[in-house]
Amino acid sequence: MTMKIDRFEGDYAILEIREETGETLYKQLPASWLPEDADEGDVLVKTSEGYAIDTAETEKRRAAASEKLFESQV
């Protein structure tokens, strides 16, 4: 299961959750449960202390998205 912050709506974060089956779900979560520096597009992992940003996976996905955007402009 992969969780990504899709967007923020008021005091809530809307998470995009991709299940192993390929199904995509959306879950509303209080933004206060996330790290203070959490932003749209960040990939999250559930820990024993709550939620943390998976920095490596987030950067990997942002780089891939930037590459696709660049390729579409060429």
PLY file of the C-alpha trace (Angstrom):
ply
format ascii 1.0
element vertex 74
property float x
property float y
property float z
element edge 73
property int vertex1
property int vertex2
end_header
0.00 0.00 0.00
1.30 3.44 -0.95
0.00 6.68 0.58
0.49 10.07 -1.01
-0.86 13.47 0.03
-3.22 14.44 -2.78
-4.29 17.78 -1.35
-5.26 19.72 1.75
-8.82 20.82 2.48
-9.02 23.05 5.52
-7.69 21.16 8.54
-7.58 17.85 6.65
-5.21 16.11 4.29
-6.72 13.96 1.55
-4.54 10.90 1.05
-4.43 8.90 -2.16
-3.98 5.26 -1.19
-2.97 2.70 -3.79
-3.76 -0.83 -2.70
-1.77 -3.90 -3.75
-4.75 -4.81 -5.96
-4.31 -1.60 -7.97
-7.40 -0.01 -6.45
-7.08 3.67 -5.52
-8.85 4.97 -2.43
-9.00 8.41 -0.87
-8.95 8.94 2.88
-9.40 12.13 4.88
-6.94 12.54 7.75
-6.46 15.42 10.19
-3.49 17.44 8.94
-2.28 17.70 12.53
-1.44 13.97 12.39
1.16 14.60 9.68
4.67 16.01 9.98
4.68 19.81 10.12
6.52 20.08 6.79
4.21 17.68 4.91
3.18 18.95 1.49
1.06 17.87 -1.47
2.70 15.03 -3.35
4.65 13.71 -0.36
4.68 9.93 0.01
3.88 8.81 3.54
4.69 5.77 5.63
2.86 4.71 8.78
5.14 4.35 11.79
4.58 3.39 15.40
4.58 7.13 16.18
2.17 8.17 13.42
3.04 9.19 9.86
6.39 10.14 8.34
7.45 11.41 4.93
9.28 8.87 2.78
11.75 11.42 1.45
13.53 9.08 -0.95
10.30 7.86 -2.59
8.89 11.40 -2.73
12.01 12.72 -4.49
12.04 9.75 -6.87
8.44 10.41 -7.89
8.96 14.16 -8.26
12.00 13.56 -10.47
10.01 11.14 -12.66
7.15 13.63 -12.95
9.55 16.44 -13.89
11.14 14.23 -16.52
7.75 13.40 -18.05
6.82 17.07 -18.07
10.09 17.98 -19.76
9.67 15.22 -22.38
6.17 16.42 -23.22
7.48 19.93 -23.91
10.17 18.83 -26.35
0 1
1 2
2 3
3 4
4 5
5 6
6 7
7 8
8 9
9 10
10 11
11 12
12 13
13 14
14 15
15 16
16 17
17 18
18 19
19 20
20 21
21 22
22 23
23 24
24 25
25 26
26 27
27 28
28 29
29 30
30 31
31 32
32 33
33 34
34 35
35 36
36 37
37 38
38 39
39 40
40 41
41 42
42 43
43 44
44 45
45 46
46 47
47 48
48 49
49 50
50 51
51 52
52 53
53 54
54 55
55 56
56 57
57 58
58 59
59 60
60 61
61 62
62 63
63 64
64 65
65 66
66 67
67 68
68 69
69 70
70 71
71 72
72 73
